[in-house]
Amino acid sequence: MLLTRSREVSVLDANARRTPVVLLVAAALAS
């Protein structure tokens, strides 16, 4: 259970770190 929860947190952390990059790329393509 602890392992699953930490894996979920790491996935959420990776998503949170990737989101700004996606937004930057989208903004660059839109401009």
FENVEN-V165757 format. One record per helix or strand of 3 or more residues. SS is the DSSP state (A for helix, B for strand). FROM is the first residue (numbers start at 1). LEN is the number of residues. Records with the same first field share a line. If there is no record, write none. Layout:
BEGIN
SS=FROM-LEN ; FROM-LEN
END
This chain:
BEGIN
A=2-29
END
